[in-house]
């Protein structure tokens, strides 16, 4: 299939670029360092350092040379109100070196926003050649937001700011930082291309709402690898307009998985909301581990939506006590009342290979597709999922009336050992 030629191309790009990053070994006569302390930063975690950071950024961004570095020293905590680091910048390489800790205001009422509400806390926008490097921490101070009484503060609950946002940028490298407890998405990649993310630790409480680890929206050529993500929602979620996305070496959970495509979990979704036409294509999720996640690898699309999800590969995935390991859901609607629709987002050319491990309850595999727009070219190879008690060698008792696998309106085939069996993909029937 042409899709596998695409995979080879994507991985070659990844391996050619993954070692790129800020260099600290050799001096550059055309480089300059801008330390935030030289601009009046206090770094005690209580004094507002926002202006000092903005002044340091202005000089960093406007420096003409081969490399310009904004330095946040280690051992100190810097309190920042919502802030935007915007380009375009004049240096070929902009290094945002975080050795200390960046911390948001402690409580929602302490946030100072220019508009009715804060869209995000820290934003990098319109920058070409941005390198964000650690080993510092970005702390979004989310617990007070999550504990709000939503009946009393309904608007505030629906307007939790995202933590770190990359938008309208290219050639972005993010590595070796800790991102924690943002009120909403921990990190959001939007309207950008050629983004390389590696060796991150992303955490939020397991019951924190809508705290996706990394959300990818309207991006292309995105590479995320070798990171640990434990949040209250999807580890990685992939939304509309995203293509050529390569995810590998992710330790995920607890959380929701990978989806939307959402990877939880890793997740692809939720596409087609309110009948909109949306697309996600050419995505690789490989060599990932899911521990006690609500979902494993999930594709979910809204009822009545339009658009396309295609050319997706999930390969070499390990599952440990996952509730719903493999999901395609064309009927997604989280509300109590949902109307039936004939339209659906088209889903085709999806491959699952070498997915092994244990699940909490049946069904282990759910492929739920529309009669009017069935899922096509769904391939499974070497799938082995057991009940977690059976996987531990305990005597297995049937605990559910649900079958181990469910298929509705699916076209495709299976090869190799498959457990649980999927009648709709039975290779002997094709």
Buried (B, 14 or more C-beta within 10 A) or exposed (E): EEBEEBBEEBBEBBEEBBEEBBEEEEEEEEBBBBBBBEBEBBBEBEEBBBEBBBBBBEBBBEBEBEBBBBBBBEEBBBBBBBBBBBBEBEBBBBBBBBBBBBBBBBEBEEBEEEEEEBBBBBBBBBBBBBBBBBBBBBBBBBBBBBEBEEEEEEEBBEBBBBBBBBBBBBBBBBBBBBBBBBBBBBBBBBBBBBBBBBBBBBBBBBEBBBBBBBBBBBBBBBBBBBBBBBBBBBBBBBBBBBBBBBBBBBBBBBBBBBBBBBBBBBBBBBBBBEEBEBBBBBBBBBBBBBBBBBBBBBBBBBBBBBBBBBBBBBBBBBBBBBBBBBBBBBBBBEEEEEEEBEBBBBBBBBBBBBBBBBBBEBBBBBBBBBEEBBBBBBBBBBBBBBBBBEBEEEEEEEEEEEBBBBBBBBBBBBEEEBBBEBEBBEEEEE
